[in-house]
Every structure is written in C-alpha cells, then in structure tokens.
Amino acid sequence: MLRLDIHFLTGVFRAATIADKERAEWPPHPDRIFSALVCAWAENGREAAGEVALAWLERLPPPLIEASGASPRDAPTVFVPPNDDAIRAKKIENKKQGIVKFVAPLEGFRPKQERFFPTVIPDEPMVRLWWKAGKEELDSHLPALDRIARSVGYLGHSASLVSMRFLGDQREPETRFLPDPAGRVPLRIPYEGRLEDLIGGYEAAMEQKHRKEAWRPEPAPAVPYRDLDADPLPAAVPSGPYGRRWLVLAGGNQRTPALEAFATIAEAMRNAVLAHAGNPVPSVLSGHEGASVLRAPHLAILPMANVGFDWSDGRLFGLALVLPREHDGLAEPIRVKLEEAVARFLEAGGTLALGRFGTWTLLHDPAPERASLRPGRYLRTARRFASVTPLVLPRHMKRRRGDRAEAQIALACRQQGLPEPEMIEAGPHPFLRGTSFASKKHWHTTGRFASRTLVHARLTFAEPVRGPLLLGAGRHFGLGLMLPLPEEREG
C-alpha cells in the first residue's frame, strides 16, 4: 500500500471548512492534501516524473485515513492587511463611459480585512493516508511522490507547518475514516483530471489583469466516509467496557501532587463528585450497590501524566473522569449528571483536600494543548500496551500455591471482555519512562488495596485491541491504566 505521513510540527492544524469559514476542518480533506502536493510540484520546477506520479495518484481509489480525535481551539476574529495589490486597490467605475480602473492606495496605507483562522488541536499530531496500489506502479511512482511531499511546508494556513513523507507499507492500517456509502462524514477527494484542472485554472487566472480576488480552485466533489470512532462497523475490534468521551480536568499552576499518590487523589475526586451530584446518586457514579461494591464497570478516575515520552518526568498534569461506554452519549442522563456535578465542584473552587499530600485545584480543560492531557493517547488501537500506573492484582498472591502475576493479569483481561494476551511481561520495574517502581513504598494505596500486590505489565495481543484499557482491582482509582504502544519495526 502507498502511505502518506503528515506530521503537524506545531501540534495544530489551521484550515477552514468550505461551508463554514469559522469552523475548522478535521481530518484534512484528501483534495486539500493533493492541492498542496501540486503546489509544491509546480514551485519546484514541474518535474516530468512528478507530473506523471500525481496524475497516477489522482486516479487511485479514495484513501483510508488514520487520524486521532481533535479539539477546536478558540480563534478570535483578527483584522489583517491583504497581500494582493489588486485586492488593496480602490475600484473606480464610470458607468456612462463604461470605464473601470483600479487606483492604488496611498503609499504605506494598507486597509485591513476581517479574517478568521479556525484551528484544531489533534490528540496526536500525525495523520496517515493509505491507498491500495499495485507493487509495480508503487515502485515506479514512489520516489517522485516522496520528493514532492518533502518540499511541502504547510497545509491549510501558512502557519500550519507540516512535514510529509510518502512510503510503501504492507501492514494493516489503523483506519479511522473509511470510504462508505452509508458514511456521514463528507470528505473532498481528487478525481481523474484534477491535476489538469488545477494547472489550467491557475494559468488562466494569471493571465487576467486587475483580479479583484485571489484565484481559488473549485472544490472537488465529496465522498461519504464513515468515522469508525463515532460509528464503528458491526464487526468492531475487541475493546474494554470503558468509554471514549473523557472529561478532562487540568491542574492549576500550583505545585502538583506526585503521580504515586493518585489513588488518594482519585478517591478525593470521587467524593467531590458524589458531594455535588445530589440525591439519589446513581450506582454508576458511586461505585456501590447498596452497601456492596458494584461489580459492574462504573466511574473511573484516571491520571493524565507526562509518561511514555522520550523525556517524560512523571509529572501529573491533571485527571480524567471516564464512564462505561454505554454512557458516552452527550445527552445520556448519567453523563449529564456527572458533568453537572463536576461543574458545581469547579464553581465551588475546584480544590481537592488530599490530607498529607496537601491540596490540588483543578480546572476544566475542553481542548488541552499539553499532549499529556489528551485522551487520544489512550484511545488508539494497538496490539501492545504498557502500564502507566501499576496494576493491583485481582486476588491476593498465594506463593505456596504457585500463583503467578501473569495468570492474574490474563484473568483481569478476561474480566474486561478482552481476549487473553499472547504475551504478558510483569514485574516491579516500569516499562514506560516517567513512571516508578511498583511497590507499596512508592505507590500510596490505602483501604482495600493496601495488602494487594502491585505490578507493572506489558501486554501483547494476537490481534489489535481498541483502547482505553483499565485493568486490575484498582482500575476505578487510576491504577492499571494502560498506554497503547506503536508496533515494533524490524531493522
């Protein structure tokens, strides 16, 4: 398959939709990407091999798109001077004589125009497009396409800097947007002849004098796509019982508690939710059915920490509240009740009292800029996962019976409706940078977890599994949070 990697270098994407100039586009439409490639090809000498490769690319079927979620960022109205002299010129028309002329403005005077720069912050600053292509044609056109892609500097707005690469890849893509006649996401797709139309339209516009507006190509026709995150196919990949619509709270600027104290933080946050939820409190929020602990999945409170990057230091940036996936709907009553309780908690100051760990003030962060606060890191589909926080094993370890942590972790996966991993690595040492040794001296687990065994784990499944994965007895208090890992490459 032909693969195009687009890396958003500043972590944001600036581009407006065709229908609404104040709304940001996501994912990038394939026709927008194709136009950027054509522009880069033209600016670099119009290489003959590149023209043939682009003409081949436009004839390929609509691509599969691999993209994370994205959050809109506030984009205030700004007033900027236009760059085009014809736009800046004042039009003077004599209707009797049929004369139209343009008078340049006074030297140094540049009237300003209202502009919008709608922006989204993707959970992961990478988008991949995949085309099905024959090996011979792929080998023939890949070098020219990659040369063009390397010279593309931005996508959408000129401040939306990107790095692009074309590659050949035979692995199965982690598709999110799939061409589907029943899909509800229209995306513009290049068609056979699009390259010729772009070249011809631009050259015709350049021959016109005194253009009132800068030339823009006609939009390409849209093809319906299915968003597999919002509308999964019936035969979906295995996933756990927890939802994908997370409510993220970010820590204030004060000193943050240690990640190792998160079980205490999660308990305080749950108590705060219950205190502001009003009566009766649903068992999905309280975690109790009468006097008994609720065995079914219920509200989980998870750490959002600087873990798993090359230079991670384990700093806790915030937390997320996560409901079982049957409560993911925006108007679902349990979700509405949770959001109202959190809103009342924040209005009351949003401060958690953590005993010997001090206090922590939280803020609602609907569009986090910090990568560590983005839920998309945990929602990816992958075969390999590693623990951000250690797992609390489901049962007490009985050494004399030969109990093994790996067997209990396999049990924890089955309890969550997941397939049993084909490989389980478990022990006290972390597999991710930024987290710490799994022991009771490091991790403050009080109450019913005080006597349980803690382990870090790395799991490999035979087939891809969709996140989020929360495993073990402490999963509702942020322990056993698993991070999807990229596939290992040979060589």
C-alpha positions as CSV (number, residue, x, y, z in Angstrom):
1,M,0.0,0.0,0.0
2,L,1.0,3.6,-0.5
3,R,1.2,5.6,2.7
4,L,1.5,9.3,3.3
5,D,2.6,10.5,6.7
6,I,1.6,14.1,7.6
7,H,3.2,15.4,10.8
8,F,1.9,18.7,12.2
9,L,5.0,20.3,13.5
10,T,3.4,22.8,15.8
11,G,0.7,20.4,17.1
12,V,-2.1,22.3,15.5
13,F,-4.0,22.4,12.1
14,R,-5.3,25.7,10.8
15,A,-7.9,25.4,8.0
16,A,-11.5,26.4,7.5
17,T,-14.2,24.2,6.0
18,I,-15.7,25.1,2.7
19,A,-19.2,25.5,4.1
20,D,-18.4,27.5,7.2
21,K,-15.3,29.7,7.3
22,E,-15.4,30.0,11.1
23,R,-15.3,26.2,11.6
24,A,-12.1,24.2,11.5
25,E,-11.6,21.2,9.1
26,W,-10.7,17.8,10.5
27,P,-9.5,15.5,9.3
28,P,-7.6,17.3,6.4
29,H,-9.5,16.5,3.2
30,P,-7.6,14.4,0.7
31,D,-8.2,17.1,-2.0
32,R,-6.6,19.8,0.2
33,I,-3.6,17.5,0.6
34,F,-3.4,16.8,-3.2
35,S,-3.6,20.5,-3.9
36,A,-0.7,21.1,-1.6
37,L,1.3,18.5,-3.4
38,V,0.5,20.0,-6.8
39,C,1.6,23.4,-5.5
40,A,4.9,22.1,-4.2
41,W,5.5,20.3,-7.5
42,A,4.9,23.5,-9.5
43,E,7.1,25.6,-7.3
44,N,10.0,23.2,-7.7
45,G,10.3,23.1,-11.5
46,R,7.4,20.9,-12.6
47,E,9.4,17.7,-12.8
48,A,8.0,15.4,-15.5
49,A,8.2,12.3,-13.3
50,G,6.3,14.2,-10.6
51,E,3.5,15.2,-13.0
52,V,3.1,11.5,-14.1
53,A,3.1,10.4,-10.4
54,L,0.5,13.0,-9.4
55,A,-1.7,12.0,-12.4
56,W,-1.4,8.4,-11.2
57,L,-2.3,9.4,-7.6
58,E,-5.5,11.2,-8.5
59,R,-6.7,8.0,-10.2
60,L,-6.4,5.8,-7.1
61,P,-9.5,4.9,-5.1
62,P,-10.3,7.2,-2.1
63,P,-7.7,6.6,0.6
64,L,-8.2,5.2,4.1
65,I,-7.4,7.8,6.7
66,E,-5.7,7.2,10.1
67,A,-6.3,10.2,12.4
68,S,-6.8,10.8,16.1
69,G,-9.5,13.0,17.5
70,A,-9.1,16.7,17.6
71,S,-10.4,19.6,19.8
72,P,-11.3,23.0,18.4
73,R,-9.2,25.9,19.7
74,D,-10.7,29.4,20.2
75,A,-9.9,31.5,17.2
76,P,-10.7,35.2,17.7
77,T,-11.6,37.5,14.8
78,V,-8.5,39.4,13.6
79,F,-8.0,42.2,11.1
80,V,-5.1,41.9,8.7
81,P,-3.9,43.8,5.6
82,P,-4.4,41.8,2.4
83,N,-1.3,40.8,0.4
84,D,-2.8,41.1,-3.1
85,D,-2.3,44.5,-4.7
86,A,-5.5,44.1,-6.8
87,I,-7.5,43.5,-3.6
88,R,-6.0,46.5,-1.9
89,A,-6.6,48.8,-4.9
90,K,-9.7,51.0,-4.9
91,K,-12.1,50.4,-7.7
92,I,-13.3,53.4,-9.7
93,E,-16.1,52.9,-12.2
94,N,-17.6,55.3,-14.8
95,K,-20.9,53.8,-15.8
96,K,-21.5,56.3,-18.6
97,Q,-18.2,55.7,-20.4
98,G,-18.0,52.0,-19.4
99,I,-14.6,52.6,-17.8
100,V,-13.4,50.6,-14.9
101,K,-10.0,51.3,-13.4
102,F,-8.1,50.5,-10.2
103,V,-6.3,53.2,-8.3
104,A,-3.5,52.1,-5.9
105,P,-3.9,53.3,-2.3
106,L,-1.6,55.9,-0.8
107,E,1.9,54.8,-0.1
108,G,2.1,53.0,3.2
109,F,-1.6,52.7,3.6
110,R,-3.0,49.1,3.8
111,P,-6.7,48.8,4.7
112,K,-7.4,45.8,6.9
113,Q,-9.9,43.0,6.3
114,E,-11.7,40.8,8.8
115,R,-10.2,37.2,8.9
116,F,-10.8,34.0,10.8
117,F,-8.2,31.3,11.4
118,P,-10.2,28.4,12.8
119,T,-7.8,25.8,14.4
120,V,-8.0,22.3,15.8
121,I,-5.6,20.6,18.2
122,P,-5.3,16.9,17.2
123,D,-4.8,14.4,20.0
124,E,-1.9,13.0,18.0
125,P,-0.1,15.4,15.6
126,M,0.1,12.8,12.8
127,V,-2.3,11.9,10.0
128,R,-1.7,9.0,7.6
129,L,-3.4,8.3,4.3
130,W,-3.4,4.9,2.8
131,W,-4.0,4.0,-0.9
132,K,-4.3,0.5,-2.3
133,A,-1.8,0.3,-5.1
134,G,-0.1,-2.4,-7.2
135,K,3.6,-3.1,-6.4
136,E,5.0,-2.2,-9.8
137,E,3.2,1.1,-10.1
138,L,4.1,1.9,-6.4
139,D,7.8,1.2,-7.0
140,S,7.7,3.4,-10.2
141,H,6.0,6.5,-8.7
142,L,7.0,6.4,-5.0
143,P,10.4,8.2,-5.4
144,A,8.8,11.2,-7.3
145,L,5.9,11.4,-4.9
146,D,8.2,11.4,-1.9
147,R,10.4,14.2,-3.4
148,I,7.3,16.3,-3.8
149,A,6.0,15.6,-0.3
150,R,9.3,16.5,1.3
151,S,9.0,20.0,-0.2
152,V,5.5,20.7,1.2
153,G,6.0,23.2,4.1
154,Y,2.4,23.8,5.3
155,L,-1.1,22.6,4.9
156,G,-4.1,24.9,5.1
157,H,-3.0,28.2,6.6
158,S,0.7,29.1,6.1
159,A,1.3,28.9,9.8
160,S,0.1,25.3,9.9
161,L,3.6,23.8,9.4
162,V,3.9,20.1,8.3
163,S,6.4,17.5,7.4
164,M,5.3,15.0,4.7
165,R,6.7,11.6,3.6
166,F,5.4,9.0,1.1
167,L,6.3,5.4,2.0
168,G,5.4,1.9,0.9
169,D,3.9,-0.1,3.7
170,Q,2.3,-3.6,3.6
171,R,0.9,-3.6,7.2
172,E,-2.7,-3.3,8.0
173,P,-3.6,0.4,8.6
174,E,-5.3,1.6,11.8
175,T,-8.1,3.2,9.9
176,R,-10.4,5.7,11.5
177,F,-12.1,7.3,8.4
178,L,-13.3,4.7,5.8
179,P,-15.0,5.4,2.5
180,D,-18.5,4.1,2.9
181,P,-21.7,5.0,1.0
182,A,-23.5,4.9,4.4
183,G,-21.0,7.2,6.0
184,R,-21.9,10.6,7.4
185,V,-18.6,12.5,7.0
186,P,-18.2,14.1,3.5
187,L,-14.6,14.5,2.5
188,R,-13.4,16.1,-0.7
189,I,-11.4,13.7,-2.9
190,P,-9.3,14.4,-6.0
191,Y,-10.7,12.9,-9.3
192,E,-9.1,11.9,-12.6
193,G,-8.3,15.2,-14.3
194,R,-7.9,17.2,-11.1
195,L,-4.2,17.9,-11.8
196,E,-5.1,19.3,-15.2
197,D,-7.9,21.4,-13.8
198,L,-5.6,22.9,-11.1
199,I,-2.9,23.8,-13.6
200,G,-5.3,25.2,-16.2
201,G,-7.3,27.2,-13.7
202,Y,-4.2,28.8,-12.2
203,E,-2.6,29.7,-15.6
204,A,-5.9,31.2,-16.8
205,A,-6.1,33.3,-13.6
206,M,-2.5,34.5,-14.0
207,E,-3.4,35.9,-17.5
208,Q,-6.2,38.1,-16.1
209,K,-5.2,41.6,-15.1
210,H,-6.6,43.5,-12.2
211,R,-8.1,40.5,-10.5
212,K,-10.3,41.6,-7.7
213,E,-9.8,38.5,-5.7
214,A,-7.1,35.9,-5.4
215,W,-7.8,32.8,-7.5
216,R,-9.1,29.7,-5.7
217,P,-9.8,26.3,-7.4
218,E,-13.4,25.0,-7.4
219,P,-13.9,22.5,-4.6
220,A,-13.6,18.8,-5.6
221,P,-16.6,16.6,-5.1
222,A,-17.1,15.0,-1.7
223,V,-17.2,11.2,-0.9
224,P,-19.0,9.9,2.2
225,Y,-16.7,8.5,4.8
226,R,-17.6,6.5,8.0
227,D,-15.9,7.7,11.2
228,L,-15.2,4.4,12.9
229,D,-14.8,6.1,16.3
230,A,-18.3,7.6,16.2
231,D,-19.9,4.9,14.1
232,P,-18.0,1.6,14.4
233,L,-18.5,-1.2,11.9
234,P,-20.6,-4.1,13.3
235,A,-17.5,-6.4,13.5
236,A,-15.5,-4.0,15.7
237,V,-12.2,-4.8,17.1
238,P,-12.2,-6.0,20.7
239,S,-12.4,-3.3,23.4
240,G,-12.9,-2.9,27.1
241,P,-16.0,-1.6,28.7
242,Y,-15.0,2.0,29.2
243,G,-16.0,4.9,27.1
244,R,-14.1,7.2,24.7
245,R,-15.6,10.5,25.7
246,W,-13.4,11.7,28.6
247,L,-14.0,14.7,30.9
248,V,-10.5,16.2,31.4
249,L,-9.6,18.4,34.4
250,A,-6.2,20.1,34.3
251,G,-4.2,21.0,37.4
252,G,-3.7,24.7,38.2
253,N,-0.3,26.4,38.3
254,Q,0.4,25.4,41.9
255,R,2.6,22.6,42.9
256,T,1.1,19.3,41.8
257,P,0.9,16.1,43.8
258,A,3.0,13.1,42.8
259,L,1.7,10.6,40.4
260,E,2.3,7.9,43.0
261,A,-0.4,9.5,45.2
262,F,-3.1,9.1,42.5
263,A,-5.2,6.5,44.3
264,T,-5.7,9.1,47.1
265,I,-6.4,11.8,44.5
266,A,-9.0,9.6,42.7
267,E,-10.8,8.8,45.9
268,A,-11.0,12.6,46.8
269,M,-12.3,13.4,43.3
270,R,-14.9,10.7,43.5
271,N,-16.0,12.0,46.9
272,A,-16.2,15.5,45.4
273,V,-18.4,14.2,42.6
274,L,-20.7,12.4,45.0
275,A,-21.0,15.5,47.2
276,H,-22.2,17.6,44.2
277,A,-24.3,15.0,42.4
278,G,-27.4,15.4,44.6
279,N,-29.6,12.5,45.7
280,P,-30.1,9.8,44.7
281,V,-26.6,9.1,43.4
282,P,-26.6,6.6,40.6
283,S,-24.6,3.4,41.3
284,V,-22.5,4.1,38.2
285,L,-21.1,7.2,39.8
286,S,-20.9,6.0,43.4
287,G,-19.4,2.5,42.7
288,H,-21.8,1.0,45.2
289,E,-25.0,-1.0,45.0
290,G,-26.5,-0.5,48.5
291,A,-23.8,-1.5,51.0
292,S,-21.9,-3.6,48.4
293,V,-19.2,-2.6,46.0
294,L,-20.6,-2.5,42.4
295,R,-19.0,-5.3,40.4
296,A,-20.1,-3.9,37.0
297,P,-18.0,-1.1,35.3
298,H,-18.6,2.3,36.8
299,L,-17.0,5.7,37.0
300,A,-13.2,5.6,36.7
301,I,-10.8,8.5,37.5
302,L,-7.5,8.3,35.7
303,P,-4.2,10.2,35.8
304,M,-3.2,12.4,32.9
305,A,0.6,12.4,33.4
306,N,3.8,13.1,31.5
307,V,4.5,9.4,30.9
308,G,5.6,7.4,27.9
309,F,7.6,10.1,26.0
310,D,11.3,10.0,25.5
311,W,11.9,12.7,28.1
312,S,9.0,12.1,30.5
313,D,9.4,13.0,34.1
314,G,6.1,11.6,35.5
315,R,4.6,15.0,36.3
316,L,0.9,14.8,37.0
317,F,-0.9,17.4,34.8
318,G,-4.5,16.6,35.5
319,L,-7.1,13.8,35.6
320,A,-9.9,12.4,33.6
321,L,-13.3,11.1,34.5
322,V,-14.4,8.1,32.4
323,L,-17.8,6.4,32.3
324,P,-18.6,2.9,30.8
325,R,-19.1,3.3,27.1
326,E,-22.9,2.8,27.2
327,H,-23.0,6.3,28.8
328,D,-20.9,8.0,26.1
329,G,-23.9,9.9,24.5
330,L,-23.8,13.6,25.1
331,A,-27.5,13.6,26.3
332,E,-27.2,10.4,28.2
333,P,-28.7,11.0,31.7
334,I,-25.7,9.6,33.7
335,R,-23.3,11.7,31.7
336,V,-25.3,14.8,32.1
337,K,-25.5,14.2,35.9
338,L,-21.7,13.7,36.1
339,E,-21.0,16.9,34.1
340,E,-23.4,18.9,36.3
341,A,-21.7,17.6,39.4
342,V,-18.2,18.4,38.1
343,A,-19.4,21.9,37.1
344,R,-20.7,22.5,40.6
345,F,-17.4,21.3,42.1
346,L,-15.5,23.7,39.9
347,E,-17.8,26.6,40.7
348,A,-17.1,25.9,44.4
349,G,-13.4,26.4,43.8
350,G,-12.4,23.0,42.3
351,T,-10.0,22.2,45.1
352,L,-9.3,18.7,46.4
353,A,-8.2,18.2,50.0
354,L,-5.6,15.4,49.9
355,G,-4.5,15.1,53.6
356,R,-0.7,14.8,53.9
357,F,-0.4,15.5,50.2
358,G,-1.8,19.0,50.5
359,T,-4.5,20.4,48.2
360,W,-4.9,20.4,44.4
361,T,-7.0,22.9,42.4
362,L,-8.4,21.7,39.1
363,L,-9.8,23.5,36.0
364,H,-12.0,22.2,33.1
365,D,-9.8,21.8,30.0
366,P,-12.1,21.0,27.0
367,A,-9.2,21.4,24.4
368,P,-5.9,20.6,26.1
369,E,-2.8,21.8,24.4
370,R,-0.5,19.6,26.5
371,A,0.0,16.2,24.9
372,S,-0.1,14.6,28.4
373,L,-3.7,15.8,28.8
374,R,-5.1,14.4,25.5
375,P,-7.3,11.3,25.9
376,G,-6.4,10.2,22.3
377,R,-3.1,8.8,23.6
378,Y,-5.1,6.1,25.4
379,L,-7.9,5.5,22.8
380,R,-5.7,4.2,20.0
381,T,-6.0,0.6,18.6
382,A,-2.8,-1.4,19.1
383,R,-1.5,-4.9,19.8
384,R,0.9,-3.8,22.5
385,F,0.1,-2.0,25.8
386,A,2.2,-1.0,28.8
387,S,1.1,0.2,32.3
388,V,1.2,3.9,33.1
389,T,0.3,3.1,36.7
390,P,0.9,-0.4,38.3
391,L,-1.9,-2.9,38.3
392,V,-3.5,-4.1,41.5
393,L,-3.8,-7.9,41.0
394,P,-7.4,-9.1,41.3
395,R,-6.6,-11.7,44.0
396,H,-4.1,-12.0,46.9
397,M,-1.0,-13.8,45.8
398,K,-0.5,-17.2,47.4
399,R,3.1,-18.1,46.8
400,R,2.7,-21.6,48.3
401,R,0.1,-22.3,45.7
402,G,2.4,-21.2,42.9
403,D,0.4,-18.1,42.0
404,R,1.9,-16.0,39.2
405,A,1.2,-12.4,38.3
406,E,0.9,-13.3,34.6
407,A,-2.1,-15.6,35.3
408,Q,-3.9,-12.9,37.3
409,I,-3.3,-10.3,34.5
410,A,-4.8,-12.7,32.0
411,L,-7.8,-13.1,34.3
412,A,-8.1,-9.3,34.6
413,C,-8.2,-9.1,30.7
414,R,-11.0,-11.8,30.6
415,Q,-12.9,-9.9,33.2
416,Q,-13.0,-6.8,31.0
417,G,-14.2,-8.8,28.0
418,L,-10.8,-8.7,26.3
419,P,-9.0,-11.6,24.6
420,E,-6.2,-13.2,26.6
421,P,-2.8,-11.7,25.6
422,E,-0.4,-13.9,23.7
423,M,2.4,-12.5,25.8
424,I,2.4,-11.0,29.3
425,E,5.5,-9.4,30.9
426,A,5.1,-8.5,34.5
427,G,7.3,-7.3,37.3
428,P,8.1,-4.4,39.6
429,H,10.1,-2.4,37.1
430,P,8.2,0.1,34.8
431,F,8.1,-0.4,31.0
432,L,7.5,3.3,30.3
433,R,9.6,6.3,31.0
434,G,8.2,8.6,33.7
435,T,6.5,6.1,36.0
436,S,8.1,4.5,39.0
437,F,8.8,1.1,40.7
438,A,5.7,-0.9,41.6
439,S,5.8,-1.2,45.3
440,K,3.7,-0.1,48.3
441,K,6.5,2.2,49.4
442,H,6.3,4.2,46.2
443,W,2.5,4.0,45.5
444,H,0.1,5.1,48.2
445,T,-2.6,2.5,48.1
446,T,-4.8,2.7,51.2
447,G,-8.0,0.9,52.2
448,R,-8.9,-2.3,50.4
449,F,-5.8,-2.2,48.1
450,A,-3.3,-1.8,51.0
451,S,-2.5,-5.6,51.1
452,R,-2.6,-6.3,47.4
453,T,0.3,-6.9,45.1
454,L,1.3,-4.2,42.6
455,V,3.0,-5.0,39.3
456,H,3.8,-3.2,36.1
457,A,2.9,-5.0,32.9
458,R,3.4,-5.0,29.2
459,L,0.9,-7.0,27.1
460,T,0.9,-8.2,23.5
461,F,-2.3,-9.3,21.9
462,A,-2.6,-11.6,18.9
463,E,-5.0,-9.0,17.2
464,P,-5.4,-5.3,17.6
465,V,-7.4,-4.1,20.7
466,R,-9.0,-0.7,21.0
467,G,-8.3,1.4,24.0
468,P,-8.9,2.5,26.6
469,L,-7.6,-0.4,28.7
470,L,-8.0,-0.3,32.5
471,L,-7.0,-3.5,34.3
472,G,-6.9,-4.8,37.8
473,A,-8.7,-4.2,41.1
474,G,-7.7,-0.6,41.3
475,R,-8.8,0.5,37.8
476,H,-11.6,2.8,39.1
477,F,-9.0,4.7,41.1
478,G,-6.4,5.2,38.3
479,L,-4.3,2.1,38.8
480,G,-3.8,-0.3,35.9
481,L,-4.1,2.4,33.2
482,M,-2.6,1.0,30.0
483,L,-1.0,3.1,27.2
484,P,-1.1,1.7,23.6
485,L,2.4,1.3,22.1
486,P,3.4,1.6,18.5
487,E,4.3,-1.6,16.5
488,E,7.9,-2.6,16.7
489,R,9.6,-2.4,13.3
490,E,12.3,-4.7,12.1
491,G,15.7,-3.4,11.1
